[in-house]
Amino acid sequence: DTLCPGGPRLGADGFADARRFSEMLDKPYGKFGAGVENFTIYAMMGNHDWRVSREATMAQMRYFQQHPNFTMPGLFYSAKPKGLENEVEIFVIDTEMLLAGTTVYKNRLDDEGREVRTGEMESWKPFVKPANAAERGMVRWLEDALSKSTARWKLVFGHHALWSGGGSKFEKAHSLRALLMPALCKYADAYMAGDDHMIEAYTDDCSAIPGAKAKPLPLLVSGAGSKYRPLHPQFMAHQNAANPGMRNLWSRGSVWGFMHIGMKNDILTAEIFSTPEDMSGRPVSEQTFSFERRSQ
């Protein structure tokens, strides 16, 4: 979420969004990447950015569109970084809108961390739901755009994680996997997300998806930049046991940190960093994982 926790509010809280955008986006990111040719931040909306109204969310998107350091042509889009047009294409989707337009159960765990399906449903405000044919066809758009991409690397970005270990987001992950895994398993090289406030690395062997690529799909979670959230070890143990096609490579919660992704030849490298609590801002390399390109 770019404006966590409150999101854009069109002045409803007495705080002008122009000031909010300046203090929360321009001041920390306005000079980010200075001196780096073709630098940009590819933006997307998260759940906190959809809190008030569609008009407020659109106002935030218009801010990104006029800011020199951000790229966000729409709520979902594809982009080829300048200078890397044949190498990388990214695909940004709005997972909050996808969730608002599908069936999502409420999260429930028993005392031992097992998932419990009670039949209670999550709900979203009407303005978050898909409002036109293009938005309703977002998943079809993603699969079609991925299948037609000629880029060497095809990377998909969404706000919500498809696997995570906090124990409070698993029903959303269930619903999103049902929507997205066919396209991702057949065409994508990796899926990257935030939302759950921890750092994690997973793979899914995509064995349940007909026509999937043979190599496992990397599913990376980098959400430790703004809030602490602990892992739920009991839940994770049950989740791992119940899903043999998923592999949890590394997880850490209750931490500040970030992930750096790089591609060279046919290898994607994900390096995980934490930041000490001494306020030094010093990055500490915790772990590095390498994944083979799936779309070759």
C-alpha positions as CSV (number, residue, x, y, z in Angstrom):
1,D,0.0,0.0,0.0
2,T,1.5,3.3,-1.0
3,L,-0.6,5.3,1.5
4,C,-1.0,2.8,4.4
5,P,-2.9,2.8,6.6
6,G,-5.5,5.4,5.7
7,G,-5.2,5.7,1.9
8,P,-6.4,8.7,-0.1
9,R,-9.4,10.4,1.4
10,L,-10.2,13.5,-0.8
11,G,-10.0,15.7,2.3
12,A,-12.6,13.8,4.2
13,D,-10.4,13.7,7.3
14,G,-9.5,17.4,7.1
15,F,-6.1,16.5,5.6
16,A,-5.7,17.5,1.9
17,D,-4.6,14.6,-0.3
18,A,-2.1,17.0,-2.0
19,R,-0.3,17.3,1.3
20,R,-0.7,13.6,2.0
21,F,0.8,12.7,-1.4
22,S,3.7,15.2,-0.9
23,E,4.6,14.0,2.6
24,M,4.1,10.2,2.0
25,L,5.2,9.9,-1.6
26,D,7.1,12.8,-3.0
27,K,9.4,13.5,0.0
28,P,10.6,9.9,0.5
29,Y,10.6,8.9,-3.1
30,G,10.9,12.1,-5.1
31,K,14.7,11.9,-5.4
32,F,14.9,8.1,-5.1
33,G,17.0,6.9,-8.0
34,A,18.4,10.3,-8.8
35,G,21.1,10.0,-11.5
36,V,20.0,6.6,-12.6
37,E,18.9,6.6,-16.3
38,N,15.3,5.5,-16.9
39,F,14.6,5.0,-13.2
40,T,10.9,4.6,-12.3
41,I,8.7,3.0,-9.6
42,Y,6.0,0.8,-11.0
43,A,3.0,1.5,-8.8
44,M,-0.1,-0.5,-8.0
45,M,-3.0,-0.1,-5.6
46,G,-3.3,-2.2,-2.4
47,N,-6.2,-2.7,0.0
48,H,-5.5,0.5,2.0
49,D,-5.6,2.5,-1.3
50,W,-9.2,1.4,-1.8
51,R,-10.5,2.6,1.6
52,V,-12.7,5.6,0.8
53,S,-14.1,5.8,-2.7
54,R,-13.2,5.1,-6.3
55,E,-12.7,8.8,-6.9
56,A,-10.1,8.9,-4.1
57,T,-8.3,6.0,-5.6
58,M,-8.3,7.5,-9.0
59,A,-6.9,10.8,-7.6
60,Q,-4.0,8.8,-6.3
61,M,-3.4,7.2,-9.6
62,R,-3.5,10.6,-11.4
63,Y,-0.8,11.7,-8.9
64,F,1.4,8.8,-10.0
65,Q,0.8,9.6,-13.6
66,Q,2.0,13.1,-13.3
67,H,5.0,12.3,-11.1
68,P,8.3,11.8,-12.9
69,N,9.4,9.0,-10.6
70,F,6.3,6.8,-10.9
71,T,4.7,4.7,-13.6
72,M,1.1,3.7,-13.4
73,P,-0.9,4.0,-16.6
74,G,-3.9,2.2,-15.2
75,L,-5.2,0.0,-12.3
76,F,-3.6,-3.0,-14.2
77,Y,-1.1,-2.8,-17.0
78,S,2.0,-4.2,-18.6
79,A,5.2,-2.3,-19.1
80,K,8.7,-2.9,-20.6
81,P,11.4,-1.0,-18.8
82,K,13.3,1.4,-21.0
83,G,16.5,-0.1,-22.3
84,L,15.3,-3.6,-21.5
85,E,12.4,-3.9,-23.9
86,N,13.4,-7.4,-25.2
87,E,14.6,-8.6,-21.8
88,V,11.8,-7.8,-19.2
89,E,8.1,-7.3,-19.2
90,I,6.2,-6.7,-16.0
91,F,2.5,-7.2,-15.5
92,V,0.8,-5.4,-12.7
93,I,-2.6,-6.5,-11.4
94,D,-5.1,-5.1,-8.9
95,T,-5.6,-8.0,-6.5
96,E,-7.9,-6.0,-4.2
97,M,-10.3,-5.6,-7.1
98,L,-10.0,-9.2,-8.0
99,L,-10.8,-10.2,-4.4
100,A,-13.8,-7.8,-4.3
101,G,-15.2,-9.5,-7.4
102,T,-14.9,-13.1,-6.3
103,T,-15.8,-15.4,-3.4
104,V,-13.6,-15.0,-0.3
105,Y,-14.2,-16.7,3.1
106,K,-13.3,-15.2,6.4
107,N,-10.1,-16.5,8.0
108,R,-10.6,-18.9,10.9
109,L,-8.0,-21.0,12.7
110,D,-8.6,-23.5,15.5
111,D,-6.4,-23.5,18.6
112,E,-3.8,-25.7,16.9
113,G,-3.5,-23.4,13.8
114,R,-5.6,-25.5,11.4
115,E,-7.8,-23.7,8.8
116,V,-11.5,-23.8,9.7
117,R,-14.1,-23.0,7.0
118,T,-17.2,-21.6,8.7
119,G,-19.1,-20.4,5.7
120,E,-18.7,-16.7,6.7
121,M,-17.9,-14.5,3.8
122,E,-15.7,-11.4,3.4
123,S,-17.3,-8.4,1.8
124,W,-16.1,-5.3,0.0
125,K,-17.6,-1.9,-0.6
126,P,-19.3,-1.7,-4.1
127,F,-16.8,0.8,-5.5
128,V,-13.9,-1.7,-5.1
129,K,-15.6,-4.3,-7.3
130,P,-14.9,-4.4,-11.1
131,A,-16.9,-1.7,-12.7
132,N,-16.6,-2.4,-16.5
133,A,-15.8,-5.1,-18.9
134,A,-12.1,-4.5,-18.9
135,E,-11.9,-4.8,-15.1
136,R,-14.1,-7.9,-15.1
137,G,-11.7,-9.4,-17.7
138,M,-8.5,-8.7,-15.8
139,V,-7.6,-12.4,-15.4
140,R,-8.2,-13.1,-19.1
141,W,-6.2,-10.0,-19.9
142,L,-3.3,-11.2,-17.8
143,E,-3.2,-14.7,-19.4
144,D,-3.5,-13.3,-22.9
145,A,-0.8,-10.6,-22.3
146,L,1.5,-13.2,-20.8
147,S,1.0,-15.6,-23.6
148,K,1.8,-13.0,-26.2
149,S,4.8,-11.5,-24.5
150,T,8.1,-11.8,-26.4
151,A,10.2,-10.6,-23.5
152,R,12.8,-12.9,-22.0
153,W,11.5,-12.5,-18.5
154,K,7.8,-12.2,-17.6
155,L,7.3,-10.9,-14.0
156,V,3.9,-10.5,-12.4
157,F,3.3,-8.1,-9.5
158,G,0.2,-8.1,-7.3
159,H,-0.4,-6.6,-3.8
160,H,-1.6,-9.8,-2.1
161,A,0.6,-12.9,-1.6
162,L,-0.5,-16.3,-3.0
163,W,1.3,-18.1,-0.1
164,S,2.2,-16.6,3.2
165,G,2.9,-17.7,6.8
166,G,1.1,-15.1,9.0
167,G,-2.1,-17.1,9.4
168,S,-4.4,-14.1,8.7
169,K,-4.4,-13.9,4.9
170,F,-4.9,-17.5,3.8
171,E,-8.5,-17.3,2.5
172,K,-7.6,-14.4,0.2
173,A,-4.7,-16.5,-1.0
174,H,-7.0,-19.4,-1.7
175,S,-9.2,-17.2,-3.8
176,L,-6.4,-15.6,-5.7
177,R,-4.6,-18.9,-6.5
178,A,-7.9,-20.1,-8.0
179,L,-8.0,-17.1,-10.3
180,L,-4.3,-16.5,-11.1
181,M,-2.4,-19.8,-11.0
182,P,-3.4,-21.0,-14.4
183,A,-2.0,-18.0,-16.1
184,L,1.1,-17.8,-13.8
185,C,1.9,-21.5,-14.1
186,K,1.7,-21.5,-17.8
187,Y,3.5,-18.3,-18.7
188,A,5.1,-16.3,-15.9
189,D,8.6,-16.5,-14.5
190,A,7.7,-15.2,-11.0
191,Y,5.0,-13.6,-8.9
192,M,5.9,-10.9,-6.4
193,A,3.7,-9.4,-3.7
194,G,3.6,-7.6,-0.4
195,D,0.5,-7.1,1.9
196,D,1.5,-9.7,4.6
197,H,4.1,-7.8,6.6
198,M,7.0,-10.2,6.5
199,I,9.6,-11.5,4.0
200,E,9.2,-14.9,2.5
201,A,10.2,-17.1,-0.5
202,Y,8.0,-19.9,-1.8
203,T,7.8,-22.1,-4.9
204,D,4.8,-23.9,-6.3
205,D,5.3,-26.9,-8.6
206,C,2.1,-26.0,-10.6
207,S,1.4,-29.8,-10.8
208,A,-2.4,-29.1,-10.5
209,I,-2.4,-26.8,-13.6
210,P,-2.7,-28.4,-17.0
211,G,-0.2,-27.0,-19.5
212,A,2.0,-25.6,-16.8
213,K,5.7,-25.1,-17.3
214,A,7.9,-27.8,-15.8
215,K,9.9,-25.6,-13.5
216,P,8.5,-24.5,-10.2
217,L,7.0,-21.0,-10.0
218,P,8.8,-18.6,-7.6
219,L,6.3,-16.7,-5.3
220,L,8.1,-14.0,-3.4
221,V,6.7,-11.9,-0.5
222,S,8.3,-8.6,0.4
223,G,6.0,-6.8,2.9
224,A,8.3,-5.9,5.7
225,G,8.8,-2.2,4.9
226,S,6.0,-0.6,7.0
227,K,4.7,-2.8,9.7
228,Y,5.6,-5.8,11.9
229,R,3.7,-9.0,11.6
230,P,4.8,-12.3,13.2
231,L,4.8,-15.6,11.6
232,H,2.3,-18.3,12.8
233,P,4.5,-21.5,13.1
234,Q,1.6,-23.8,13.8
235,F,-0.4,-22.6,10.8
236,M,2.7,-22.8,8.6
237,A,3.3,-26.4,9.7
238,H,-0.2,-27.4,8.7
239,Q,-0.1,-25.4,5.5
240,N,3.1,-27.0,4.5
241,A,1.8,-30.5,5.2
242,A,-1.5,-30.0,3.4
243,N,0.1,-28.6,0.2
244,P,3.0,-30.8,-1.0
245,G,3.3,-28.9,-4.3
246,M,4.2,-25.7,-2.4
247,R,7.7,-25.3,-0.9
248,N,8.4,-22.7,1.8
249,L,12.1,-21.8,1.2
250,W,12.5,-19.0,3.8
251,S,10.3,-17.0,6.1
252,R,10.9,-14.3,8.6
253,G,8.3,-12.1,10.4
254,S,8.5,-9.3,13.0
255,V,11.3,-7.7,11.0
256,W,12.0,-4.6,8.9
257,G,13.5,-5.5,5.5
258,F,13.2,-5.7,1.8
259,M,14.0,-8.0,-1.2
260,H,16.2,-7.2,-4.2
261,I,15.5,-9.1,-7.4
262,G,17.9,-9.3,-10.3
263,M,18.0,-11.3,-13.6
264,K,21.1,-12.4,-15.5
265,N,21.1,-14.8,-18.4
266,D,18.5,-17.5,-17.4
267,I,18.7,-17.0,-13.6
268,L,16.6,-14.8,-11.4
269,T,18.2,-14.0,-8.0
270,A,16.3,-12.9,-5.0
271,E,18.4,-11.5,-2.2
272,I,16.6,-10.9,1.2
273,F,17.8,-8.1,3.4
274,S,16.8,-7.1,7.0
275,T,17.4,-3.8,8.7
276,P,18.6,-3.7,12.3
277,E,16.6,-2.0,15.0
278,D,19.5,0.3,15.8
279,M,18.1,2.9,13.4
280,S,21.3,2.8,11.3
281,G,19.4,1.8,8.2
282,R,22.2,-0.7,7.5
283,P,21.1,-3.5,5.2
284,V,21.9,-7.0,6.3
285,S,21.9,-9.8,3.7
286,E,20.0,-12.7,5.2
287,Q,19.6,-15.2,2.3
288,T,19.9,-15.5,-1.5
289,F,17.8,-17.7,-3.7
290,S,18.3,-18.4,-7.4
291,F,15.5,-19.6,-9.8
292,E,15.7,-20.7,-13.4
293,R,13.8,-18.9,-16.0
294,R,10.5,-20.8,-16.7
295,S,9.4,-19.3,-20.0
296,Q,12.4,-20.4,-22.1
